[in-house]
Structure formats: structure tokens, C-alpha cells
Amino acid sequence: MVTASATNSVARPVLKIRKYQAKDHGDVKRTFGEGIYEHIPNGIKLGLRSPKVLAYLGVAFVWGYQYSIYLAITALGLAIGLQALTVYLCYELYRRDHLNKDMADEELKFWTTPPNVFLVATSEEADNKVLGCISYRVINPTTVEMHRLSVDSSLRGL
């Protein structure tokens, strides 16, 4: 069993780590899907620090400024909105693609067939609901490649 440290005053469930079972499918898909959505704000912020995106925003502003400051601000706002929409669509397409393909079958055969391993974290306090999951592929005895890592949003940061 795995327990969280007691440094935070929030009550923490005692976790049980076990292999994936078909009955976990709904919780795993929910946890994975919610986890993807939580990356969107950081993706937008990271994009706004990219030199290419900053150049694109600068061009939009300068183009609008040729006509008026109001048009420059409007063009900049539209460019930022387009960048945010693009990031959202990328994450949404990724989420849909993986939920509808390699995570579609209840057995998750792709992720549970060796050399892949799929583990879930459950808790009796949460009615054995899946609180987190991870899939990994064993590359050699000392190296694994992680996939499908997600933690229930209510437990992040604990």
C-alpha cells in the first residue's frame, strides 16, 4: 500500500496500486480525459512564450496599428484567441483520438499485453474508484517508458 505524506492538512486516502481490470474502464477513461483538459491552460501560456507565436502576435498588432490603435488591439485579441483555440483543438483531438482508439476496448489489450503494464490506484475511502492510472512499457530491466499517466483532479497536488 502507498500512503501520502502528512505534511498537508487535507485528508488523504490510502491508495492501493493494482493491475488494471475491465471494471476500471469507465473510471480510467474519465480520469485520462479530465487530465488532458487540465493541460490546456498551461499549453496556452507556454505557446504565448514561444518566439514564433510572439512574432505572429506582433505581426497582427503591427498590421492593425497601420490603421488605428483600436484595430491593433482587436487584431492582437483575435490572434491570441486563435492561438488559444488552436491549443484547445490540439488537446481535444489528442484526447478523442486516444479514447476512441487505443483506450476504446474495455480490456485495454494494447496497454495490458506485455511488455506493457497498466496499473491503477484505488482507495476504499473512495469506494474503490480509480483515482489514478499509469501504463508503461518495459524497455529493459532498468528502463521503462511511461504512457497514460493521469491522476483524479480532486487529488492533484497531494
C-alpha positions in Angstrom: 0.0 0.0 0.0 1.0 3.5 -0.7 0.2 6.4 1.6 0.7 10.1 1.1 2.8 12.2 3.5 1.2 14.0 6.3 2.6 17.5 5.6 -0.7 18.8 4.1 -3.8 19.1 6.3 -6.1 17.7 3.6 -7.3 14.1 4.4 -5.6 11.7 2.1 -6.9 8.3 1.1 -4.8 5.2 1.5 -4.1 4.1 -2.0 -3.9 0.5 -3.3 -1.9 0.0 -6.5 -3.0 -2.9 -8.7 -3.2 -4.1 -12.2 -6.0 -2.8 -14.5 -9.2 -4.7 -14.7 -12.0 -4.3 -17.2 -14.3 -2.9 -14.5 -12.0 0.1 -14.2 -12.5 1.1 -17.8 -15.0 3.9 -17.2 -13.0 5.5 -14.4 -9.8 5.2 -16.3 -11.3 6.9 -19.4 -12.8 9.7 -17.2 -9.5 10.3 -15.3 -7.5 10.3 -18.6 -9.9 12.6 -20.3 -10.1 15.1 -17.4 -6.3 15.1 -17.2 -5.9 16.1 -20.8 -8.2 19.1 -20.3 -6.2 20.3 -17.4 -3.1 20.8 -19.7 -4.9 23.3 -21.9 -4.2 26.5 -19.8 -0.5 25.6 -19.5 -0.3 24.9 -23.2 -1.8 28.3 -24.0 0.7 30.0 -21.6 3.6 28.1 -23.0 2.6 29.0 -26.5 2.5 32.7 -25.6 6.2 32.4 -24.6 7.2 30.9 -28.0 9.2 33.2 -30.2 7.2 32.1 -33.3 3.8 32.8 -31.6 5.1 36.1 -30.2 6.2 37.1 -33.8 2.8 36.1 -35.1 1.1 38.3 -32.4 3.5 41.1 -33.2 2.6 41.0 -36.9 -1.1 41.0 -36.1 -0.6 44.1 -33.8 1.6 46.0 -36.3 -0.9 45.2 -39.2 -3.8 46.6 -37.1 -1.7 49.6 -35.9 -1.3 50.7 -39.5 -5.0 51.6 -39.5 -5.7 52.5 -35.8 -4.8 51.5 -32.2 -8.3 50.1 -31.8 -7.8 47.8 -34.8 -4.3 46.9 -33.5 -5.8 45.8 -30.1 -8.6 44.0 -31.8 -6.2 42.1 -34.1 -4.0 41.2 -31.2 -7.0 39.9 -29.2 -8.2 37.9 -32.2 -4.7 36.5 -32.7 -4.4 35.4 -29.0 -7.9 33.9 -29.3 -6.9 32.0 -32.4 -3.7 30.7 -30.6 -5.8 29.6 -27.6 -8.4 27.9 -29.9 -5.6 26.1 -31.7 -4.1 24.7 -28.5 -7.6 23.6 -27.3 -8.3 21.8 -30.5 -4.9 20.0 -30.5 -5.6 18.7 -27.0 -9.2 17.8 -27.8 -8.2 15.9 -30.9 -5.5 14.1 -29.0 -8.0 13.1 -26.2 -10.6 12.0 -28.7 -8.2 10.0 -30.8 -6.8 8.0 -27.9 -10.1 7.5 -26.1 -11.7 6.2 -29.3 -8.8 4.0 -30.5 -6.2 2.5 -28.1 -8.4 3.0 -25.0 -11.7 2.1 -26.5 -11.9 -1.6 -25.6 -12.7 -2.5 -22.0 -9.8 -5.0 -21.8 -7.2 -2.3 -22.9 -5.4 -5.2 -24.6 -2.8 -2.9 -26.2 -1.8 -1.4 -22.8 -2.1 -4.6 -20.8 -0.2 -7.0 -23.1 3.5 -7.5 -22.3 5.8 -5.7 -22.5 3.2 -3.1 -21.5 1.8 -2.9 -18.0 -1.3 -0.9 -16.9 -1.7 0.0 -13.2 -4.5 1.8 -11.4 -4.6 3.4 -7.9 -7.8 2.8 -6.0 -9.0 3.6 -2.5 -11.5 2.0 -0.2 -12.3 5.5 1.1 -13.4 6.4 -2.4 -15.5 3.2 -2.9 -12.6 1.6 -4.9 -13.0 4.3 -7.6 -9.9 4.6 -9.8 -8.0 7.7 -8.6 -5.1 7.4 -10.9 -3.6 5.3 -13.6 -0.3 4.7 -15.5 0.7 2.5 -18.3 4.3 1.7 -19.0 6.4 -0.4 -21.4 9.4 -2.2 -20.2 12.3 -1.4 -22.4 15.0 -3.2 -20.4 15.3 -4.3 -16.7 16.3 -0.8 -15.6 14.2 1.4 -18.0 10.5 1.8 -18.7 8.6 4.2 -21.0 5.6 5.8 -19.3 2.2 6.3 -21.0 -1.3 7.2 -19.9 -0.3 8.8 -16.6 -3.2 10.6 -15.0 -4.5 11.4 -11.5 -8.0 12.3 -10.5 -8.3 16.0 -10.5 -9.6 16.1 -6.9 -6.3 14.6 -5.7 -3.7 16.6 -7.7 -1.1 18.3 -5.5 -1.5 15.9 -2.6 
